[in-house]
Amino acid sequence: FVSSFSYLGLVFCSVFLVALFLVVLVGLGGIALRHFSYKPELWTQKHKVSDTEFTAAIWTVHFGLDNNGLNSFENIADFVNSTGADVIGLLETDVSKPFLGSIDMAMYVGEKLGMYSDHGPATHRHSWGCLLLSKYPIVKSSHYLLPSPHGKLLQRIESALLVLTYAESCWFTLSFCL
């Protein structure tokens, strides 16, 4: 009985070590993929030189789904890029939902366009999501949940952006209200 117990323990230990090795291998592969896909030229984009011109946009993206219920992050990134806005607020966003393929919309669109991103409070708390994209660094950010008469919690992002043409922080507020 003792020898069969130690044999089972050895088998369990071997299976555990193989599983641990595979998890570490997959994790290192993901890190390597992110490292080699990083494009530093996206983060050195030119900002507007004019002190009097600044553009902002806001858009409801309906959780990144198209009319057929499929992921449309690529279309969102293309449209946001076509606006040329310095700061963009995206409403009804979410991060890492299984029906979206567990893709983080903030990270995907931000990296694709070379923009800084800030996602508001987590949507698992029965709230609609909001996402702030900026060509300028986000220096400080605060997230708030707001009450709604319709029962859903609404979100507000208050961010300080380091706008290079002004050489100081500018405050922006993105809020989702019903």
N, C-alpha and C positions, 0 to 999 in steps of 0.2 A: 504493500500500500504506500509506503514512504517513497519508494523509487518511482511509482507511477505519478505521485503528486509532484515530485521534483521535475519529472519529465514534462508534465502539463505546465508547470511554472516556467520551464525553459522555452517551451513552445509559445506561451503567452508573451514572454519577454522578447522573443525573436520577432513575433508579429508586431508588437508594440514598437520596437526599434525600426522595423521596416516602414511602418506607417509614419513614424516621426521623421524618418529620413525623407519620405515622399513629401510630407507637408513642408519641411524646410527647403527641399529642392524646388517645389512649386513657388514658394514665397521668394526665394532668391531669383527664380526666373522672372517673376513679376517685377521685382526691383530692377533687374537688368533691362527688361523691356522698357520700363519707364525712363531709365537712365539713357538708353540709346535713342529713344524717341523724342527726347527733350530738344527743343529748338531755341537756343538763346537769342537768335535774331528776332524772334517775336517780341521779346521783352525790351528791345531797344528801339521801339517805334518812335517816330517824331510826333511831338505834340504841337498843337496850334501855337503860333507865335503871338497872335493878336491878344492884347489884354482885354479887349471888349467883346470877344466872341467865345461863347461856351455853349455846347449843345448837349441836350439830355433827351431821353426818350423813355417811354414806359409802354409795356406790352403784356397782355394776358396770354400766356402760352398753353393754358389748359393741360398742365402736367406733361407737356412735351409729346402729346399724342396727336396724330393727324386724324382726318375724318374716318379712316378705316381702323382706328385704334392701335396703330403701329407707332413705334418710336420715330420722332421727327427731329431729333437733336441736330442733325446735319442741316436740315432746312432752317431751323432756328438760328444756328450759327451763321449761315449764309445771309439770312435776312438782317440780323443784327449788324453784321459787317457792312451790308449795303447801306445802312442808315448813316454810318460815319459818325454817330453820336459819341461824345466823350464819356458820358455816364448813361447807363441803361438799367432800368428797373424791370425785372420780369416777375409777373404775378402768377399765382397758381403753379408754383414749381414744387418739386420734391427731389429728394436725394435717395438713391439706392433702394427703390421699390422693386420687388421681384417682377412685377408686370412691365417694368421699364428695362429689364435686363440687369438690374442692380447697378446701373450706371449713374454716377453722380453728375447731374446736369450742370451744376456750378463749375465743377472741375473740367468737364468736357468742353463746354462752351468757352470758359475762361482760357483754357490752354489752347484751344483751336484758334482763338482770336488774339491771344497774347494780352489778355486783360486780367486785372485783379478782380477777385470775386469774393463775395460775402453772402452766405445764405443765412436767412433769418432763423427764428426759433424752429425747432424740430416740428414736423407736421404730425408726428405720432401723438401729439397732445390735442388732437381734434381741431386743427387750425389749417388755414390755407397757407401755402408757402410763398415767400417772396425772396428774390435774389437780386443783389446789386452787382453790376459789372462796371468796372471803371478802367479807363486808360491810365489813370493816375493812382499812385500807391494809396492804399487805405491805411491811415495812421491809427485811427481809433474807431471802434464800432460798439454800439449797444443795441441789444435786441429787446423788444417789448411785446407782450401779448396784451391785446386790447379786447374788452368785452364787446359783444354784438347783440343787438336785439333779436337776431335770428338764431341764436344758440351756438354759432361757430365762434371760436376765438380768432380775432384778426391779428395781424402782425404789423410791426413797425421796426424798421432798421434806421438807426441814426448813426451816420458815419462822418468821420472827418477825413477828407481826401487832401493829399499834398499836391495841389495844383502848381505845377512848375512855373507857369507864367506869372503867378501871383506870389510865389516864393513863401506862401504861408498856407495854413490849412483852411479849407472851405468845408462847411457843414452841409450835408445833404440828408434829407429825410425821405424814406420810401415807406409808404403805408398802404395797406390793403384794407379798404373800407367797403362795406356793402350798402 
